[in-house]
Amino acid sequence: MSLVTGALLAETLSEAVRAAVTTNPAIKASQAQMRASAYDLIELRSAFEPRVILSGETGWQRVDDANALSASDNDSTKPRHQLAVRAELVLFDGFRRSNLVYANAARVDGSIFSLLDASETMALNATEAYIDVHRHRQLLDVAKRNVAKHEEIGMQVRDLVQGGRLPLSDELTIDDRIRSARLAQLDVERALRDADARYEKVVGHSPKGPMRVPLAETPPSLNQLTQTAVANSYRVQFARTQIDQTRFQAEVTLADRYPEFTLNAGVVRDINRNGVSGTRTDETVGVGLRWTLYQGGRDAERRALAELNSRALAEQAVAVRDVRELAARAWNAHRTNADRAVQLNDQLRINRLIVEVYGDEFVAARRTLLDLLEVERARFNVEFEAVGAQAGLAFSTYRALAVQSRLASHFGLAKSDLALAPVFQERVQDNPRAIFDVTIEPLR
């Protein structure tokens, strides 16, 4: 019954990764930032629509102007009231608004790629935490078997000491080794508890039931891994959006060098305006012009914008190099771990045979207790390393997927489950107003 219950409660690696990526607060924070960027873009609708302002005032006014006012109005304090409505619509602004939309669209796409990259990192962290718990559970089993084996040898030694075949020093020696084995088990138990704590931090709950870590598929060559990694990398795609954002933001800045035309209309209703008794209504409509013909520092401004673009291009090159290095390191780790796991398994098989032979020879008095304990120590160390090598091999296969930005999808997490589609730049291309007609369903 307990085996069935344990199987039902067991959490697979895929389930653990999906739980981490979809519930971890760090991912939630990145998702909120992504949605905020999208809303900031939609907010730019206001720049393309008329601005209507209602203003008014009330109070008292006294005007002393005998040349302009009648004798009854001059130097007389009267209540004064004013109510005005003014509307303004930008007709041309040097393409400032359009480039602002393009820059913000690149910013939204960048936040999406940043979120997807963070999701890959979170998926890799969850994978590492899962494998680490699994590894320490296996190491604990190895440590327990090591204690049990030493206790078994201890029983043999005590019988032989009582029978006069071994000196008392051998009994003291085995007692010392048993305690050393138990101390090693305590260290593994502590490390397992630490691994459980990290698992809970990343995944959101404690490990459940038995664990199994299958190997993932890896590309057949370093060249293919590198090409796929650079082509798919969310980090590289994020860097490309930064180039676009920098370019369009520069155009926003340069738009101040062009004239700005606005369509203006308004109505003002006055009572006792400027000392004149009675009411007055002013209605206006026309086109306004604002143009800064000269402003110092523009040459430096242009150079600064060029340098910012150079920085964005350089950061993209850095991202590509980083991804290429990560791909190479993942490939090297996978090859080394694969070879190491094979050799350690072979070595472990040999060590087990040696332990078995030495055990028989010890009983036959052809080997000393120290001989037997040393081969037991060697077997334990090799088995310990073999467990670590197998875990390292498994992790390296998932690390290779993460380098290619394919780890989350490997565990069944579609991009749409994590982020908006990174197509905001496509939506506004050559038509900045198009984004305002799009309903962004995931924003809720």
C-alpha positions as CSV (number, residue, x, y, z in Angstrom):
1,M,0.0,0.0,0.0
2,S,2.9,2.4,0.9
3,L,4.5,1.8,-2.5
4,V,1.3,2.6,-4.3
5,T,0.8,5.8,-2.2
6,G,4.4,6.8,-2.8
7,A,4.0,6.4,-6.6
8,L,0.9,8.5,-6.5
9,L,2.6,11.3,-4.6
10,A,5.8,11.1,-6.6
11,E,6.6,14.3,-8.6
12,T,8.3,14.0,-11.9
13,L,11.0,16.3,-13.1
14,S,8.7,17.8,-15.6
15,E,6.1,18.5,-12.9
16,A,8.7,20.1,-10.7
17,V,10.0,22.4,-13.4
18,R,6.5,23.5,-14.5
19,A,5.6,24.3,-10.9
20,A,8.7,26.4,-10.5
21,V,8.4,28.3,-13.7
22,T,4.6,29.0,-13.3
23,T,4.6,29.8,-9.6
24,N,8.0,31.2,-8.5
25,P,7.7,34.8,-7.4
26,A,10.7,35.9,-9.4
27,I,8.9,34.8,-12.6
28,K,5.7,36.5,-11.4
29,A,7.7,39.8,-11.0
30,S,9.1,39.5,-14.5
31,Q,5.6,38.8,-15.9
32,A,4.3,41.9,-14.1
33,Q,7.1,44.0,-15.6
34,M,6.3,42.6,-19.1
35,R,2.6,43.5,-18.7
36,A,3.5,47.0,-17.4
37,S,5.7,47.6,-20.5
38,A,2.8,46.6,-22.8
39,Y,0.4,48.9,-21.0
40,D,3.0,51.7,-21.3
41,L,2.9,51.2,-25.0
42,I,-0.9,51.3,-25.3
43,E,-0.9,54.4,-23.1
44,L,0.8,56.3,-26.0
45,R,-2.6,56.4,-27.7
46,S,-3.0,59.7,-25.9
47,A,-0.3,61.3,-28.0
48,F,-2.3,60.8,-31.2
49,E,-5.6,62.0,-29.9
50,P,-6.8,65.6,-29.2
51,R,-6.1,67.1,-25.8
52,V,-9.1,68.9,-24.3
53,I,-8.7,71.2,-21.4
54,L,-11.4,72.8,-19.3
55,S,-10.3,75.7,-17.1
56,G,-12.0,78.4,-15.1
57,E,-11.6,81.0,-12.4
58,T,-13.7,83.3,-10.2
59,G,-12.7,86.2,-8.0
60,W,-12.6,90.1,-7.9
61,Q,-10.8,92.4,-10.2
62,R,-10.0,96.2,-10.1
63,V,-8.6,97.9,-13.2
64,D,-7.5,101.6,-13.2
65,D,-7.2,102.6,-16.9
66,A,-9.1,105.8,-17.7
67,N,-8.0,105.7,-21.3
68,A,-9.6,102.3,-22.0
69,L,-12.5,102.1,-19.5
70,S,-15.6,104.2,-19.1
71,A,-16.0,106.4,-16.0
72,S,-18.4,103.9,-14.4
73,D,-16.1,101.0,-14.9
74,N,-12.7,102.6,-14.2
75,D,-11.2,102.1,-10.9
76,S,-14.1,99.9,-9.8
77,T,-13.8,96.6,-8.1
78,K,-16.1,94.0,-9.7
79,P,-16.6,90.2,-9.5
80,R,-14.9,88.5,-12.4
81,H,-15.6,85.0,-13.8
82,Q,-14.1,83.0,-16.6
83,L,-14.8,79.6,-18.1
84,A,-12.8,78.2,-21.0
85,V,-12.6,75.0,-23.1
86,R,-9.5,74.5,-25.3
87,A,-8.6,71.6,-27.6
88,E,-5.3,70.9,-29.3
89,L,-4.3,68.2,-31.8
90,V,-0.8,67.6,-33.0
91,L,-0.6,67.5,-36.8
92,F,3.1,67.1,-37.2
93,D,5.9,66.7,-34.7
94,G,8.9,65.5,-36.7
95,F,7.7,61.8,-36.3
96,R,8.4,62.0,-32.6
97,R,5.2,60.1,-31.6
98,S,5.7,57.4,-34.3
99,N,9.3,56.7,-33.2
100,L,8.2,56.7,-29.6
101,V,5.7,53.9,-30.4
102,Y,8.4,52.0,-32.3
103,A,10.9,52.4,-29.4
104,N,8.3,51.2,-26.8
105,A,7.3,48.3,-29.0
106,A,10.9,47.2,-29.1
107,R,11.0,47.6,-25.3
108,V,7.9,45.4,-24.9
109,D,9.5,42.7,-27.1
110,G,12.7,43.0,-25.1
111,S,10.8,42.5,-21.8
112,I,9.2,39.4,-23.3
113,F,12.5,38.0,-24.4
114,S,13.9,38.9,-20.9
115,L,11.0,37.0,-19.3
116,L,11.5,34.0,-21.5
117,D,15.2,34.0,-20.7
118,A,14.4,34.2,-17.0
119,S,12.0,31.3,-17.5
120,E,14.8,29.2,-19.0
121,T,17.0,30.1,-16.1
122,M,14.3,29.1,-13.6
123,A,13.7,25.9,-15.4
124,L,17.4,25.1,-15.2
125,N,17.5,26.0,-11.5
126,A,14.5,23.7,-10.9
127,T,16.1,20.9,-12.8
128,E,19.3,21.3,-10.9
129,A,17.4,21.4,-7.6
130,Y,15.5,18.2,-8.5
131,I,18.6,16.4,-9.6
132,D,20.5,17.5,-6.5
133,V,17.8,16.1,-4.2
134,H,17.8,12.8,-6.2
135,R,21.6,12.7,-6.1
136,H,21.8,13.2,-2.3
137,R,19.1,10.5,-1.8
138,Q,21.2,8.1,-3.7
139,L,24.3,9.2,-1.8
140,L,22.5,8.6,1.4
141,D,21.7,5.1,0.3
142,V,25.4,4.6,-0.5
143,A,26.4,6.0,2.9
144,K,23.8,3.7,4.7
145,R,25.1,0.7,2.9
146,N,28.6,1.7,3.8
147,V,27.7,1.8,7.5
148,A,25.9,-1.5,7.3
149,K,28.9,-3.1,5.5
150,H,31.3,-1.8,8.2
151,E,28.9,-3.1,11.0
152,E,28.8,-6.5,9.3
153,I,32.6,-6.5,9.2
154,G,32.6,-5.4,12.8
155,M,30.5,-8.5,13.8
156,Q,33.0,-10.7,12.0
157,V,36.0,-9.1,13.7
158,R,34.5,-9.4,17.1
159,D,33.8,-13.1,16.6
160,L,37.4,-13.5,15.4
161,V,38.8,-11.5,18.3
162,Q,36.8,-13.6,20.8
163,G,38.1,-16.7,19.1
164,G,41.7,-15.5,19.4
165,R,42.3,-15.2,15.7
166,L,42.6,-11.4,15.7
167,P,44.1,-9.0,18.2
168,L,42.0,-6.6,20.2
169,S,43.5,-3.7,18.1
170,D,41.5,-4.9,15.1
171,E,38.3,-4.6,17.1
172,L,39.2,-1.0,18.0
173,T,40.1,-0.3,14.4
174,I,36.8,-1.5,13.1
175,D,34.9,0.5,15.8
176,D,36.8,3.6,14.6
177,R,35.9,3.0,11.0
178,I,32.2,2.4,11.9
179,R,32.0,5.7,13.6
180,S,33.7,7.4,10.6
181,A,31.1,5.8,8.3
182,R,28.3,7.1,10.5
183,L,29.8,10.6,10.5
184,A,30.0,10.5,6.7
185,Q,26.3,9.5,6.7
186,L,25.5,12.5,9.0
187,D,27.2,14.8,6.5
188,V,25.2,13.4,3.6
189,E,21.9,13.7,5.6
190,R,22.7,17.4,6.3
191,A,23.5,18.0,2.6
192,L,20.2,16.3,1.7
193,R,18.3,18.6,4.0
194,D,20.0,21.6,2.4
195,A,19.1,20.3,-1.0
196,D,15.5,19.9,0.1
197,A,15.4,23.5,1.4
198,R,16.7,24.8,-2.0
199,Y,14.2,22.6,-3.8
200,E,11.4,24.2,-1.8
201,K,12.7,27.7,-2.5
202,V,12.8,27.1,-6.2
203,V,9.8,24.8,-6.8
204,G,7.6,26.1,-4.1
205,H,7.1,22.9,-2.0
206,S,9.1,20.1,-0.5
207,P,10.2,17.1,-2.7
208,K,7.4,14.5,-3.1
209,G,7.9,10.7,-3.3
210,P,10.4,8.8,-5.4
211,M,12.4,10.6,-8.1
212,R,13.6,9.6,-11.5
213,V,16.0,11.6,-13.7
214,P,15.9,10.6,-17.4
215,L,18.6,11.9,-19.8
216,A,17.6,14.5,-22.4
217,E,18.7,14.4,-26.0
218,T,21.7,16.4,-27.0
219,P,22.9,17.7,-30.4
220,P,25.3,15.4,-32.2
221,S,28.1,18.0,-32.4
222,L,29.4,21.2,-30.8
223,N,28.9,23.1,-34.0
224,Q,25.2,22.2,-34.2
225,L,24.7,23.0,-30.6
226,T,26.4,26.4,-31.0
227,Q,24.4,27.3,-34.1
228,T,21.1,26.4,-32.6
229,A,22.0,28.2,-29.3
230,V,22.8,31.5,-31.1
231,A,19.8,31.3,-33.4
232,N,17.3,30.6,-30.6
233,S,18.9,32.4,-27.6
234,Y,16.4,34.7,-25.9
235,R,19.4,36.7,-24.6
236,V,20.6,37.4,-28.1
237,Q,17.1,38.3,-29.2
238,F,16.8,40.6,-26.3
239,A,20.0,42.4,-27.3
240,R,18.6,42.9,-30.8
241,T,15.5,44.6,-29.4
242,Q,17.9,46.9,-27.5
243,I,19.5,48.0,-30.7
244,D,16.1,48.8,-32.2
245,Q,15.0,50.6,-29.0
246,T,18.2,52.7,-29.0
247,R,17.8,53.6,-32.7
248,F,14.1,54.7,-32.4
249,Q,14.8,56.6,-29.1
250,A,17.5,58.5,-31.0
251,E,14.9,59.5,-33.6
252,V,12.6,60.7,-30.8
253,T,15.4,62.9,-29.6
254,L,16.1,64.3,-33.0
255,A,12.5,65.1,-33.6
256,D,12.9,68.2,-31.5
257,R,14.8,69.7,-34.5
258,Y,11.7,69.7,-36.6
259,P,8.8,72.1,-36.4
260,E,5.7,71.1,-34.5
261,F,2.3,72.0,-36.0
262,T,-0.9,71.8,-33.9
263,L,-4.6,72.4,-34.6
264,N,-6.0,74.6,-31.9
265,A,-9.6,75.5,-31.0
266,G,-11.2,77.0,-28.0
267,V,-14.1,78.9,-26.4
268,V,-13.7,81.4,-23.5
269,R,-16.7,82.9,-21.7
270,D,-15.9,86.0,-19.5
271,I,-18.0,88.1,-17.1
272,N,-16.6,91.6,-16.2
273,R,-13.4,90.9,-18.0
274,N,-10.5,93.3,-17.4
275,G,-12.7,95.8,-15.7
276,V,-15.4,96.0,-18.6
277,S,-18.9,95.2,-17.3
278,G,-20.9,92.5,-19.0
279,T,-20.1,89.3,-20.7
280,R,-17.8,88.4,-23.5
281,T,-17.2,85.2,-25.6
282,D,-14.1,84.5,-27.6
283,E,-14.0,81.6,-30.1
284,T,-10.8,80.7,-31.8
285,V,-9.6,78.1,-34.3
286,G,-6.3,77.9,-36.1
287,V,-2.9,76.2,-36.6
288,G,0.0,76.7,-34.2
289,L,3.7,76.5,-34.9
290,R,6.5,75.8,-32.5
291,W,10.1,75.4,-33.9
292,T,13.3,75.6,-32.0
293,L,15.6,77.1,-34.7
294,Y,18.8,77.0,-32.6
295,Q,19.8,75.1,-29.5
296,G,23.4,74.6,-28.4
297,G,24.9,71.2,-27.9
298,R,23.3,69.5,-30.8
299,D,26.5,68.2,-32.3
300,A,27.4,66.6,-29.0
301,E,23.8,65.2,-28.8
302,R,24.2,63.6,-32.2
303,R,27.5,62.0,-31.2
304,A,26.1,60.7,-27.9
305,L,23.3,59.0,-29.8
306,A,25.8,57.4,-32.2
307,E,27.7,56.1,-29.2
308,L,24.6,54.7,-27.6
309,N,23.9,52.8,-30.8
310,S,27.5,51.5,-30.8
311,R,27.0,50.3,-27.3
312,A,23.8,48.4,-28.2
313,L,25.6,46.7,-31.1
314,A,28.6,45.8,-28.9
315,E,26.3,44.4,-26.2
316,Q,24.7,42.2,-28.9
317,A,28.1,40.9,-29.8
318,V,28.8,40.2,-26.1
319,A,25.6,38.3,-25.9
320,V,26.5,36.2,-28.9
321,R,29.9,35.4,-27.5
322,D,28.4,34.6,-24.1
323,V,26.0,32.1,-25.7
324,R,28.8,30.5,-27.8
325,E,30.9,30.1,-24.6
326,L,27.9,28.6,-22.7
327,A,27.3,26.2,-25.6
328,A,31.0,25.1,-25.6
329,R,31.0,24.7,-21.8
330,A,27.8,22.7,-21.8
331,W,29.2,20.5,-24.6
332,N,32.5,20.0,-22.8
333,A,30.7,19.1,-19.5
334,H,28.4,16.6,-21.3
335,R,31.3,14.8,-23.0
336,T,33.4,14.7,-19.8
337,N,30.5,13.6,-17.6
338,A,29.5,10.9,-20.1
339,D,33.1,9.5,-20.2
340,R,33.5,9.8,-16.5
341,A,30.2,8.0,-15.8
342,V,31.3,5.1,-18.0
343,Q,34.7,4.8,-16.5
344,L,33.5,5.1,-12.9
345,N,30.8,2.4,-13.4
346,D,33.5,0.1,-14.8
347,Q,35.8,1.0,-11.9
348,L,33.0,0.4,-9.4
349,R,32.3,-3.1,-10.9
350,I,36.0,-3.9,-10.4
351,N,36.1,-2.5,-6.9
352,R,33.1,-4.6,-5.9
353,L,34.9,-7.7,-7.2
354,I,38.0,-6.7,-5.2
355,V,36.0,-6.2,-2.0
356,E,34.4,-9.6,-2.5
357,V,37.8,-11.3,-3.0
358,Y,39.4,-9.5,-0.1
359,G,36.5,-10.5,2.1
360,D,37.0,-14.2,1.4
361,E,40.8,-13.8,1.8
362,F,40.3,-12.0,5.1
363,V,38.1,-14.8,6.5
364,A,40.8,-17.3,5.3
365,A,43.4,-15.2,7.1
366,R,45.3,-14.3,3.9
367,R,44.4,-10.6,4.2
368,T,44.6,-8.2,7.2
369,L,41.7,-6.1,8.4
370,L,43.3,-3.0,7.2
371,D,43.6,-4.5,3.7
372,L,39.9,-5.2,3.7
373,L,39.0,-1.8,5.1
374,E,41.1,0.0,2.5
375,V,39.4,-1.7,-0.4
376,E,36.0,-1.0,1.2
377,R,37.0,2.7,1.5
378,A,38.0,2.7,-2.2
379,R,34.7,1.1,-3.2
380,F,32.8,3.6,-1.2
381,N,34.6,6.5,-2.7
382,V,34.2,5.2,-6.3
383,E,30.5,4.6,-5.7
384,F,30.1,8.0,-4.3
385,E,31.8,9.6,-7.3
386,A,29.8,7.4,-9.7
387,V,26.5,8.7,-8.3
388,G,27.8,12.3,-8.8
389,A,29.0,11.6,-12.3
390,Q,25.6,10.2,-13.3
391,A,23.8,13.2,-11.9
392,G,26.3,15.5,-13.6
393,L,25.7,13.7,-16.9
394,A,21.9,14.2,-16.6
395,F,22.2,17.8,-15.7
396,S,24.6,18.5,-18.6
397,T,21.9,17.3,-21.1
398,Y,19.4,19.7,-19.7
399,R,22.0,22.5,-19.5
400,A,22.5,22.0,-23.3
401,L,18.7,22.5,-23.8
402,A,18.8,25.7,-21.7
403,V,21.7,27.1,-23.8
404,Q,19.4,26.6,-26.8
405,S,16.5,28.3,-25.0
406,R,14.6,25.0,-25.4
407,L,14.4,23.8,-21.8
408,A,11.0,25.2,-20.8
409,S,9.4,23.8,-24.0
410,H,11.0,20.5,-23.4
411,F,9.0,20.2,-20.2
412,G,5.8,21.1,-21.9
413,L,5.7,24.9,-21.2
414,A,4.7,26.8,-24.3
415,K,5.8,30.4,-24.7
416,S,2.1,31.4,-24.6
417,D,1.9,30.0,-21.1
418,L,4.6,32.3,-19.9
419,A,4.6,35.5,-21.9
420,L,2.9,37.6,-24.7
421,A,4.0,36.9,-28.2
422,P,7.0,39.0,-29.0
423,V,5.5,40.6,-32.2
424,F,4.9,44.1,-31.0
425,Q,7.4,45.6,-33.4
426,E,5.7,43.7,-36.3
427,R,2.4,45.1,-35.3
428,V,3.5,48.7,-35.4
429,Q,5.8,48.5,-38.4
430,D,4.9,51.4,-40.8
431,N,1.7,52.0,-38.8
432,P,2.2,53.1,-35.3
433,R,-1.5,53.5,-34.6
434,A,-2.1,49.8,-35.3
435,I,-1.2,48.8,-31.8
436,F,-4.1,50.7,-30.4
437,D,-6.6,48.5,-32.2
438,V,-5.2,45.3,-30.9
439,T,-6.8,43.6,-27.9
440,I,-4.1,42.1,-25.7
441,E,-6.0,39.2,-24.1
442,P,-3.2,37.9,-21.8
443,L,-3.1,41.3,-20.0
444,R,-5.5,40.6,-17.2
